[in-house]
Amino acid sequence: MVSLVKPGAKLLRVDGPVIETARLILRPWRASDIPDNTRMLSDPETARFITPDRKPVTSDINGWRNAAVISGHWALYGFGMFAVEEKSSGRYVGRVGPWYPPGWPGFEVGWGIARECRGQGYAVEAARAAIDFVFANFTLDRIIHCIDPANAASQGVARRLGAENEGEGKLGEDTVDIWVTLRSRWRRDAP
């Protein structure tokens, strides 16, 4: 629990942009997102593809650490993965957006959607909005998507975004496929 703040105290607030799509809101992280993000990462099939050690997050502190890293990316670089919520219900859908920590193979737009929210097109909808955000705010000509070769669902998202698989790359010790979205070929309404 965070101590009560004295009146007039000046604390850092990360006020990133808010992006609305037809069904989703991509926004800065809130402390209230941590339990939902932790629950998402506790699912073994989700963790297999998006946690650094490929293992489920099984403790509140490790869930907090994961959210702190993502929200800290915003504080350090001015951009990062958005928390994604469903407009109609306010429910946490997952996290989607730009990601470029040290040692990463390129400037990425990644996605992680909670199991109960999959199969509804949310990853594609949110990733399109995030790619639009990146191309509108950065001078990049290419965005990568690091996808485990066994992650057929994310490969499908990448294809629907119009990305192409450029082959293998490394994330630490892991081998991933590097999918690429090029500015010159970007169409927001790609199939």
VOVOMAR-617604 format. One record per residue: residue number from 1; chain; x, y, z of N, C-alpha, C in turn. Coordinates in Angstrom, 2 decimals, padded with zeros to 5 digits, m for minus. Atoms other than C-alpha are relative to their C-alpha. Layout:
<atoms>
<atom NUM; "A"; <X; Y; Z>; <X; Y; Z>; <X; Y; Z>> ...
</atoms>
This chain:
<atoms>
<atom 1; "A"; <000.84; m001.18; 000.00>; <000.00; 000.00; 000.00>; <000.89; 001.24; 000.00>> <atom 2; "A"; <m000.75; m001.23; 000.11>; <001.25; 003.47; m000.88>; <m000.45; 000.95; 001.11>> <atom 3; "A"; <000.30; m000.96; m001.06>; <001.47; 006.02; 001.93>; <m000.79; 001.17; m000.56>> <atom 4; "A"; <000.73; m001.19; 000.43>; <m000.80; 009.02; 001.79>; <000.98; 001.12; m000.31>> <atom 5; "A"; <m000.86; m001.08; 000.46>; <000.77; 011.92; m000.03>; <m000.41; 001.30; 000.69>> <atom 6; "A"; <000.26; m001.29; m000.63>; <001.08; 015.27; 001.69>; <m000.59; 000.97; m001.02>> <atom 7; "A"; <000.52; m001.03; 000.91>; <m000.90; 018.15; 000.21>; <001.14; 000.83; m000.58>> <atom 8; "A"; <m001.00; m000.81; 000.68>; <001.17; 020.03; m002.34>; <001.24; m000.76; m000.44>> <atom 9; "A"; <m001.17; 000.79; 000.43>; <003.70; 017.22; m002.82>; <m000.05; m000.18; m001.51>> <atom 10; "A"; <m000.07; 000.19; 001.45>; <004.89; 016.90; m006.41>; <000.62; m001.35; m000.29>> <atom 11; "A"; <m000.44; 001.34; 000.36>; <005.15; 013.32; m007.61>; <m000.09; m000.17; m001.51>> <atom 12; "A"; <000.01; 000.27; 001.43>; <005.88; 012.00; m011.08>; <m001.29; m000.72; m000.38>> <atom 13; "A"; <001.15; 000.65; 000.60>; <002.79; 011.12; m013.07>; <000.33; m000.22; m001.46>> <atom 14; "A"; <m000.22; 000.29; 001.40>; <003.20; 009.40; m016.39>; <m001.34; 000.15; m000.70>> <atom 15; "A"; <001.24; m000.28; 000.73>; <000.48; 010.92; m018.54>; <000.25; m000.22; m001.48>> <atom 16; "A"; <m000.19; 000.29; 001.41>; <000.89; 009.17; m021.83>; <m001.26; 000.29; m000.79>> <atom 17; "A"; <001.18; m000.23; 000.84>; <m001.49; 009.52; m024.74>; <m001.06; m001.06; 000.26>> <atom 18; "A"; <001.12; 000.93; m000.04>; <m004.89; 007.86; m024.79>; <m000.50; m000.13; m001.43>> <atom 19; "A"; <000.46; 000.26; 001.36>; <m005.98; 006.23; m028.03>; <m001.29; m000.80; 000.09>> <atom 20; "A"; <001.27; 000.73; 000.03>; <m009.54; 005.15; m028.69>; <m000.20; m000.61; m001.38>> <atom 21; "A"; <000.39; 000.67; 001.23>; <m010.57; 002.62; m031.31>; <m001.51; m000.26; 000.11>> <atom 22; "A"; <001.44; 000.27; m000.04>; <m014.06; 001.36; m032.08>; <m000.42; m000.68; 001.30>> <atom 23; "A"; <000.41; 000.78; m001.18>; <m014.05; m001.02; m029.10>; <000.95; 000.11; 001.18>> <atom 24; "A"; <m001.05; 000.04; m001.01>; <m010.92; m000.30; m027.09>; <000.51; 001.39; 000.38>> <atom 25; "A"; <m000.74; m001.18; m000.44>; <m009.07; 002.33; m025.09>; <001.42; m000.47; 000.33>> <atom 26; "A"; <m001.41; 000.23; m000.30>; <m005.25; 002.23; m025.12>; <000.45; 001.19; 000.83>> <atom 27; "A"; <m000.25; m001.08; m000.95>; <m004.04; 004.24; m022.15>; <001.20; m000.31; 000.88>> <atom 28; "A"; <m001.07; 000.24; m000.97>; <m001.32; 004.72; m019.54>; <m000.44; m001.02; 001.06>> <atom 29; "A"; <000.25; 001.00; m001.03>; <m001.04; 002.11; m016.82>; <m000.50; 000.64; 001.29>> <atom 30; "A"; <000.49; m000.38; m001.33>; <m002.85; 002.37; m013.49>; <000.34; m001.14; 000.96>> <atom 31; "A"; <m000.26; 001.04; m001.00>; <m002.15; 000.52; m010.26>; <m001.08; m001.07; m000.05>> <atom 32; "A"; <001.10; 000.97; 000.06>; <m005.55; m001.14; m010.72>; <000.15; m001.02; m001.13>> <atom 33; "A"; <m000.26; 000.97; 001.08>; <m004.22; m002.89; m013.87>; <000.87; m001.16; 000.46>> <atom 34; "A"; <m000.99; 001.00; m000.42>; <m001.64; m004.86; m011.90>; <m000.63; m001.37; 000.27>> <atom 35; "A"; <000.57; 001.34; m000.22>; <m003.91; m007.68; m010.63>; <m000.47; m000.68; m001.28>> <atom 36; "A"; <000.47; 000.59; 001.26>; <m005.46; m008.19; m014.09>; <001.17; m000.43; m000.88>> <atom 37; "A"; <m001.18; 000.37; 000.76>; <m002.05; m008.18; m015.78>; <000.67; m001.23; 000.61>> <atom 38; "A"; <m000.58; 001.15; m000.69>; <m000.75; m010.61; m013.15>; <m000.80; m001.26; m000.31>> <atom 39; "A"; <000.88; 001.13; 000.32>; <m003.75; m012.89; m013.75>; <000.26; m000.47; m001.43>> <atom 40; "A"; <m000.27; 000.36; 001.39>; <m003.09; m012.78; m017.50>; <001.31; m000.78; m000.09>> <atom 41; "A"; <m001.32; 000.65; 000.06>; <000.57; m013.73; m016.94>; <000.08; m001.29; 000.80>> <atom 42; "A"; <000.00; 001.26; m000.76>; <m000.36; m016.55; m014.56>; <m000.45; m001.17; m000.86>> <atom 43; "A"; <000.44; 001.03; 000.94>; <m001.82; m018.47; m017.51>; <001.23; m000.59; m000.69>> <atom 44; "A"; <m001.22; 000.60; 000.59>; <000.86; m020.97; m018.66>; <000.14; 000.22; m001.51>> <atom 45; "A"; <m000.09; m000.19; 001.45>; <m000.02; m020.61; m022.37>; <000.35; 001.45; m000.37>> <atom 46; "A"; <m000.36; m001.40; 000.23>; <000.24; m016.82; m022.17>; <001.46; 000.22; 000.39>> <atom 47; "A"; <m001.36; m000.19; m000.51>; <003.41; m016.87; m020.08>; <001.03; m000.61; m000.93>> <atom 48; "A"; <m000.92; 000.71; 000.91>; <005.02; m019.29; m022.52>; <000.53; 000.92; m001.09>> <atom 49; "A"; <m000.40; m000.86; 001.11>; <005.15; m016.52; m025.10>; <000.38; 001.42; 000.39>> <atom 50; "A"; <m000.27; m001.41; m000.27>; <005.43; m013.21; m023.22>; <000.71; 000.30; 001.31>> <atom 51; "A"; <m000.81; m000.31; m001.17>; <007.23; m013.58; m019.90>; <001.46; m000.27; m000.32>> <atom 52; "A"; <m001.42; 000.16; 000.34>; <011.03; m013.29; m019.95>; <000.53; m001.42; 000.19>> <atom 53; "A"; <m000.48; 001.37; m000.24>; <011.54; m016.78; m018.49>; <m000.96; m001.06; m000.53>> <atom 54; "A"; <001.00; 000.89; 000.58>; <008.51; m018.30; m020.28>; <m000.81; m000.78; 001.04>> <atom 55; "A"; <000.73; 000.66; m001.08>; <007.04; m019.28; m016.91>; <m001.11; 000.90; 000.51>> <atom 56; "A"; <001.10; m000.81; m000.54>; <003.74; m018.19; m015.36>; <000.45; 000.86; 001.18>> <atom 57; "A"; <m000.22; m000.88; m001.14>; <003.81; m015.29; m012.92>; <m000.91; m000.51; 001.11>> <atom 58; "A"; <000.78; 000.66; m001.06>; <002.72; m016.85; m009.63>; <m000.05; 000.78; 001.30>> <atom 59; "A"; <000.06; m000.77; m001.24>; <003.15; m014.09; m007.08>; <m000.38; 001.45; m000.31>> <atom 60; "A"; <000.39; m001.39; 000.17>; <001.77; m010.62; m006.58>; <001.21; 000.89; m000.24>> <atom 61; "A"; <m001.18; m000.86; 000.16>; <005.26; m009.13; m006.29>; <000.58; m000.12; m001.41>> <atom 62; "A"; <m000.51; 000.14; 001.36>; <006.35; m010.59; m009.63>; <m000.95; 000.61; m001.02>> <atom 63; "A"; <000.95; m000.69; 000.86>; <003.16; m009.32; m011.24>; <000.20; 001.50; 000.07>> <atom 64; "A"; <m000.27; m001.43; m000.19>; <003.88; m005.89; m009.77>; <001.28; 000.38; m000.76>> <atom 65; "A"; <m001.26; m000.30; 000.68>; <007.45; m006.04; m011.10>; <m000.20; 000.08; m001.52>> <atom 66; "A"; <000.25; m000.01; 001.43>; <006.22; m006.86; m014.60>; <m000.69; 001.30; m000.41>> <atom 67; "A"; <000.70; m001.25; 000.32>; <003.80; m003.92; m014.60>; <000.91; 001.20; 000.21>> <atom 68; "A"; <m000.92; m001.11; m000.26>; <006.49; m001.66; m013.11>; <001.00; 000.16; m001.14>> <atom 69; "A"; <m000.92; m000.08; 001.14>; <008.87; m002.52; m015.96>; <m000.70; 000.64; m001.19>> <atom 70; "A"; <000.72; m000.55; 001.15>; <006.24; m001.76; m018.57>; <m000.31; 001.48; 000.19>> <atom 71; "A"; <000.31; m001.41; m000.23>; <005.10; 001.49; m016.98>; <001.29; 000.83; 000.14>> <atom 72; "A"; <m001.29; m000.68; m000.08>; <008.75; 002.38; m016.26>; <000.59; 000.31; m001.36>> <atom 73; "A"; <m000.43; m000.27; 001.37>; <009.48; 002.13; m019.99>; <m000.54; 001.36; m000.45>> <atom 74; "A"; <000.60; m001.31; 000.30>; <007.08; 005.08; m020.38>; <000.77; 001.11; 000.70>> <atom 75; "A"; <m000.69; m001.06; m000.76>; <008.84; 007.06; m017.64>; <001.40; 000.25; m000.54>> <atom 76; "A"; <m001.37; m000.14; 000.48>; <012.30; 006.41; m019.10>; <000.09; 000.51; m001.43>> <atom 77; "A"; <m000.13; m000.29; 001.43>; <011.62; 006.75; m022.83>; <m001.12; 000.85; m000.58>> <atom 78; "A"; <001.11; m000.80; 000.52>; <008.31; 008.58; m023.19>; <m000.98; m000.78; m000.85>> <atom 79; "A"; <000.93; 000.87; 000.73>; <006.57; 005.63; m024.86>; <000.10; m001.39; 000.60>> <atom 80; "A"; <m000.01; 001.38; m000.50>; <005.73; 002.02; m024.09>; <m001.30; m000.69; m000.32>> <atom 81; "A"; <001.23; 000.75; 000.22>; <003.06; m000.62; m024.12>; <m001.14; 000.66; 000.78>> <atom 82; "A"; <001.20; m000.54; m000.61>; <m000.39; 000.69; m023.39>; <m000.73; m001.11; 000.77>> <atom 83; "A"; <001.01; 000.88; m000.57>; <m002.82; m000.92; m020.99>; <m001.21; 000.13; m000.91>> <atom 84; "A"; <001.14; m000.01; 000.92>; <m005.79; m001.90; m023.14>; <m001.24; m000.42; 000.76>> <atom 85; "A"; <001.27; 000.34; m000.65>; <m009.34; m001.84; m021.86>; <m001.12; 000.00; m001.03>> <atom 86; "A"; <001.19; 000.08; 000.82>; <m012.63; m002.74; m023.44>; <m000.90; 001.20; 000.33>> <atom 87; "A"; <000.81; m001.20; m000.23>; <m014.72; 000.44; m023.90>; <m001.32; m000.31; 000.70>> <atom 88; "A"; <001.36; 000.26; m000.48>; <m018.08; m001.16; m023.17>; <m000.05; m000.42; 001.46>> <atom 89; "A"; <000.03; 000.54; m001.36>; <m017.10; m002.75; m019.85>; <001.08; 000.57; 000.92>> <atom 90; "A"; <m001.14; m000.45; m000.80>; <m013.83; m001.14; m018.70>; <000.92; m001.12; 000.39>> <atom 91; "A"; <m000.81; 001.17; m000.36>; <m012.35; m004.63; m018.44>; <001.37; 000.06; m000.66>> <atom 92; "A"; <m001.37; 000.09; 000.50>; <m008.59; m005.12; m018.85>; <000.06; m001.08; m001.07>> <atom 93; "A"; <m000.10; 000.92; 001.12>; <m007.92; m006.75; m022.22>; <001.42; m000.54; m000.13>> <atom 94; "A"; <m001.39; 000.39; 000.14>; <m004.12; m006.84; m022.19>; <000.88; 001.22; m000.15>> <atom 95; "A"; <m000.95; m001.10; 000.22>; <m001.15; m004.74; m023.22>; <000.49; m000.08; m001.44>> <atom 96; "A"; <m000.38; m000.08; 001.41>; <m000.19; m003.58; m026.68>; <000.74; 001.31; m000.20>> <atom 97; "A"; <m000.65; m001.26; 000.34>; <002.25; m001.05; m028.01>; <001.47; m000.11; m000.24>> <atom 98; "A"; <m001.43; m000.06; 000.31>; <005.78; 000.08; m028.68>; <000.86; m000.45; 001.18>> <atom 99; "A"; <m000.88; 000.59; m000.99>; <008.65; m001.58; m026.87>; <001.40; m000.04; m000.58>> <atom 100; "A"; <m001.36; 000.00; 000.52>; <012.37; m001.01; m027.28>; <001.02; 000.10; 001.13>> <atom 101; "A"; <m001.00; m000.03; m001.07>; <014.45; m001.91; m024.22>; <001.40; m000.29; m000.54>> <atom 102; "A"; <m001.37; 000.27; 000.45>; <018.25; m002.20; m024.42>; <000.17; m001.46; m000.42>> <atom 103; "A"; <m000.28; 001.35; 000.49>; <019.43; m005.20; m026.43>; <m001.09; m000.60; m000.86>> <atom 104; "A"; <001.10; 000.52; 000.82>; <016.14; m005.59; m028.29>; <000.42; 000.05; m001.46>> <atom 105; "A"; <m000.46; 000.03; 001.39>; <016.54; m006.49; m031.99>; <m000.54; 001.11; m000.89>> <atom 106; "A"; <000.55; m001.11; 000.76>; <014.58; m003.43; m033.14>; <m001.16; 000.62; 000.75>> <atom 107; "A"; <001.14; m000.71; m000.61>; <011.73; m001.05; m032.35>; <m001.24; m000.84; m000.27>> <atom 108; "A"; <001.11; 000.96; 000.11>; <008.79; m003.34; m031.67>; <m001.33; 000.63; 000.35>> <atom 109; "A"; <001.36; m000.11; m000.52>; <005.05; m003.08; m031.43>; <m000.41; m001.43; 000.31>> <atom 110; "A"; <000.36; 001.34; m000.45>; <004.05; m006.10; m029.39>; <m001.40; m000.02; 000.58>> <atom 111; "A"; <001.34; 000.15; m000.56>; <000.85; m007.48; m027.97>; <m000.05; m001.21; 000.92>> <atom 112; "A"; <000.31; 001.09; m000.92>; <m000.34; m009.67; m025.14>; <m001.44; 000.19; 000.44>> <atom 113; "A"; <001.43; m000.11; m000.27>; <m004.05; m010.33; m024.77>; <m000.40; m001.11; 000.98>> <atom 114; "A"; <000.47; 000.97; m000.99>; <m005.71; m012.04; m021.81>; <m000.80; m001.11; m000.68>> <atom 115; "A"; <000.64; 001.17; 000.62>; <m006.99; m015.53; m022.61>; <m001.49; 000.21; m000.25>> <atom 116; "A"; <001.45; m000.15; 000.13>; <m010.64; m014.63; m022.00>; <m000.41; 001.08; m001.01>> <atom 117; "A"; <000.29; m001.06; 000.97>; <m010.38; m011.74; m024.48>; <000.48; m000.34; m001.41>> <atom 118; "A"; <m000.52; 000.39; 001.31>; <m008.80; m013.63; m027.37>; <m001.12; m000.43; m000.94>> <atom 119; "A"; <000.96; 000.45; 001.00>; <m010.57; m014.49; m030.59>; <m001.04; 001.04; m000.37>> <atom 120; "A"; <000.97; m001.06; 000.28>; <m012.39; m011.15; m030.77>; <000.60; 001.10; m000.87>> <atom 121; "A"; <m000.65; m001.00; 000.85>; <m009.92; m009.24; m032.94>; <000.62; 001.15; 000.77>> <atom 122; "A"; <m000.55; m001.09; m000.80>; <m008.67; m007.10; m030.05>; <001.48; 000.23; m000.26>> <atom 123; "A"; <m001.44; m000.17; 000.25>; <m004.97; m007.76; m030.74>; <000.23; 000.80; m001.28>> <atom 124; "A"; <m000.16; m000.70; 001.27>; <m005.29; m006.60; m034.35>; <m000.47; 001.45; 000.13>> <atom 125; "A"; <000.54; m001.35; m000.16>; <m007.45; m003.59; m033.44>; <000.95; 000.90; 000.79>> <atom 126; "A"; <m000.91; m000.79; m000.84>; <m005.09; m002.41; m030.70>; <001.36; 000.19; m000.67>> <atom 127; "A"; <m001.30; m000.11; 000.67>; <m001.92; m003.16; m032.69>; <m000.07; 001.00; m001.15>> <atom 128; "A"; <000.14; m001.00; 001.09>; <m003.22; m001.14; m035.66>; <000.09; 001.41; 000.57>> <atom 129; "A"; <m000.04; m001.33; m000.62>; <m003.79; 001.83; m033.36>; <001.40; 000.33; 000.49>> <atom 130; "A"; <m001.36; m000.23; m000.50>; <m000.33; 001.39; m031.80>; <000.97; 000.26; m001.16>> <atom 131; "A"; <m000.86; m000.23; 001.17>; <001.35; 001.17; m035.22>; <m000.26; 001.39; m000.58>> <atom 132; "A"; <000.32; m001.37; 000.44>; <m000.49; 004.32; m036.32>; <000.69; 001.01; 000.91>> <atom 133; "A"; <m000.64; m000.88; m000.99>; <000.78; 006.00; m033.12>; <001.50; 000.10; m000.26>> <atom 134; "A"; <m001.45; 000.00; 000.23>; <004.37; 004.96; m033.84>; <000.34; 000.73; m001.29>> <atom 135; "A"; <m000.33; m000.65; 001.27>; <004.36; 006.02; m037.49>; <m000.33; 001.50; 000.04>> <atom 136; "A"; <000.33; m001.43; m000.12>; <002.75; 009.36; m036.51>; <001.00; 000.75; 000.86>> <atom 137; "A"; <m000.84; m000.69; m000.98>; <005.29; 010.11; m033.77>; <001.50; m000.29; m000.10>> <atom 138; "A"; <m001.41; 000.38; 000.12>; <008.59; 008.48; m034.79>; <000.40; 000.01; m001.48>> <atom 139; "A"; <m000.49; m000.03; 001.38>; <010.76; 008.71; m037.92>; <000.39; m001.39; m000.50>> <atom 140; "A"; <m000.34; 001.38; 000.37>; <010.98; 004.93; m038.18>; <m000.63; m000.39; m001.33>> <atom 141; "A"; <000.55; 000.55; 001.23>; <010.50; 003.16; m041.49>; <m000.44; m001.44; 000.17>> <atom 142; "A"; <000.37; 001.40; m000.24>; <010.07; m000.28; m039.93>; <m000.25; m000.23; 001.47>> <atom 143; "A"; <000.34; 000.44; m001.35>; <008.53; m001.80; m036.85>; <000.09; m001.52; m000.01>> <atom 144; "A"; <m000.08; 001.46; m000.07>; <009.28; m005.33; m035.74>; <m001.04; m000.54; 000.98>> <atom 145; "A"; <000.85; 000.75; m000.91>; <007.13; m007.92; m033.99>; <000.75; m001.31; 000.26>> <atom 146; "A"; <m000.75; 001.21; m000.36>; <009.11; m010.63; m032.14>; <m001.00; m001.09; 000.39>> <atom 147; "A"; <001.01; 001.03; m000.20>; <007.06; m013.82; m032.33>; <000.67; m001.37; 000.09>> <atom 148; "A"; <m000.47; 001.37; m000.16>; <007.88; m017.28; m031.03>; <m000.47; m000.83; m001.20>> <atom 149; "A"; <000.40; 000.80; 001.16>; <007.89; m019.72; m033.97>; <m001.19; m000.92; 000.26>> <atom 150; "A"; <001.14; 000.87; m000.34>; <005.29; m021.84; m032.11>; <m001.29; 000.79; 000.26>> <atom 151; "A"; <001.17; m000.82; m000.34>; <002.90; m018.92; m031.53>; <m000.82; 000.31; m001.26>> <atom 152; "A"; <000.80; m000.14; 001.22>; <000.46; m019.43; m034.40>; <m000.99; 001.16; 000.09>> <atom 153; "A"; <000.97; m001.09; m000.14>; <m002.06; m016.93; m032.99>; <000.65; 001.35; m000.28>> <atom 154; "A"; <m000.68; m001.27; 000.25>; <000.45; m014.06; m032.97>; <000.48; 000.11; m001.44>> <atom 155; "A"; <m000.35; m000.02; 001.41>; <001.64; m015.03; m036.42>; <m001.20; 000.44; m000.83>> <atom 156; "A"; <001.22; m000.41; 000.69>; <m001.98; m014.66; m037.56>; <m000.27; 001.49; 000.16>> <atom 157; "A"; <000.16; m001.43; m000.23>; <m002.16; m011.20; m035.97>; <000.96; 000.76; m000.92>> <atom 158; "A"; <m001.00; m000.68; 000.84>; <001.05; m010.19; m037.75>; <m000.42; m000.01; m001.47>> <atom 159; "A"; <000.45; 000.08; 001.40>; <m000.32; m011.41; m041.09>; <m001.15; 000.97; m000.26>> <atom 160; "A"; <001.14; m000.91; 000.17>; <m003.56; m009.46; m040.59>; <000.44; 001.46; 000.02>> <atom 161; "A"; <m000.56; m001.35; m000.01>; <m001.44; m006.38; m039.93>; <000.79; 000.30; m001.28>> <atom 162; "A"; <m000.78; m000.18; 001.21>; <000.35; m006.91; m043.24>; <001.50; m000.15; 000.20>> <atom 163; "A"; <m001.44; 000.20; m000.28>; <003.68; m007.78; m041.59>; <000.50; m001.23; m000.75>> <atom 164; "A"; <m000.64; 001.15; 000.66>; <006.13; m010.17; m043.22>; <001.08; m000.55; 000.90>> <atom 165; "A"; <m001.02; 000.68; m000.80>; <008.37; m012.72; m041.53>; <001.35; 000.12; m000.71>> <atom 166; "A"; <m001.34; m000.17; 000.58>; <012.01; m011.75; m042.18>; <000.97; m001.07; 000.47>> <atom 167; "A"; <m000.88; 001.07; m000.44>; <013.41; m014.81; m040.42>; <000.32; 000.08; 001.48>> <atom 168; "A"; <m000.34; 000.15; m001.42>; <015.02; m015.70; m037.12>; <000.79; 001.17; 000.55>> <atom 169; "A"; <m000.76; m000.98; m000.76>; <016.34; m013.33; m034.52>; <000.15; m000.52; 001.42>> <atom 170; "A"; <m000.24; 000.42; m001.39>; <017.44; m013.56; m030.89>; <m000.55; 001.01; 000.98>> <atom 171; "A"; <000.38; m000.76; m001.18>; <015.86; m012.30; m027.70>; <000.69; m000.70; 001.16>> <atom 172; "A"; <m000.79; 000.71; m001.01>; <018.49; m013.20; m025.15>; <000.40; m001.35; m000.55>> <atom 173; "A"; <m000.31; 001.37; 000.43>; <018.82; m016.96; m025.42>; <m001.07; m000.59; m000.90>> <atom 174; "A"; <001.13; 000.54; 000.77>; <015.49; m017.41; m027.22>; <000.09; 000.38; m001.46>> <atom 175; "A"; <000.12; m000.26; 001.42>; <015.06; m017.70; m030.95>; <m001.43; 000.39; m000.30>> <atom 176; "A"; <001.33; m000.46; 000.40>; <012.12; m015.75; m032.35>; <000.01; 000.29; m001.48>> <atom 177; "A"; <000.13; m000.49; 001.37>; <010.82; m014.89; m035.76>; <m000.20; 001.51; 000.07>> <atom 178; "A"; <000.13; m001.45; 000.07>; <011.17; m011.22; m036.64>; <m000.94; 000.34; m001.16>> <atom 179; "A"; <000.98; m000.47; 000.98>; <008.06; m009.99; m038.41>; <000.17; 001.50; m000.13>> <atom 180; "A"; <m000.26; m001.42; 000.25>; <008.27; m006.53; m039.98>; <m001.20; 000.66; m000.67>> <atom 181; "A"; <000.99; m000.89; 000.62>; <005.74; m003.82; m040.73>; <000.77; 001.21; m000.51>> <atom 182; "A"; <m000.70; m001.12; 000.62>; <007.11; m001.24; m043.15>; <m000.93; 001.19; m000.17>> <atom 183; "A"; <000.78; m001.23; 000.19>; <005.92; 002.36; m043.21>; <m000.50; 000.10; m001.44>> <atom 184; "A"; <000.33; m000.14; 001.42>; <005.96; 002.28; m047.02>; <m001.15; m000.90; m000.44>> <atom 185; "A"; <001.07; 000.93; 000.37>; <003.47; m000.60; m047.05>; <m001.14; 000.01; 001.00>> <atom 186; "A"; <001.00; 000.01; m001.06>; <001.42; 000.28; m043.99>; <m001.35; 000.53; m000.49>> <atom 187; "A"; <001.39; m000.39; 000.23>; <m002.29; 000.40; m044.49>; <m000.77; m000.38; 001.24>> <atom 188; "A"; <000.72; 000.26; m001.24>; <m004.35; 000.74; m041.36>; <m001.11; m001.00; m000.19>> <atom 189; "A"; <001.16; 000.88; 000.23>; <m007.23; m001.16; m042.92>; <000.39; m001.32; m000.66>> <atom 190; "A"; <m000.44; 001.26; 000.60>; <m005.13; m004.16; m044.02>; <m000.91; m001.14; 000.49>> <atom 191; "A"; <000.90; 001.10; m000.39>; <m007.13; m007.42; m043.97>; <000.45; m000.72; 001.25>> 
</atoms>
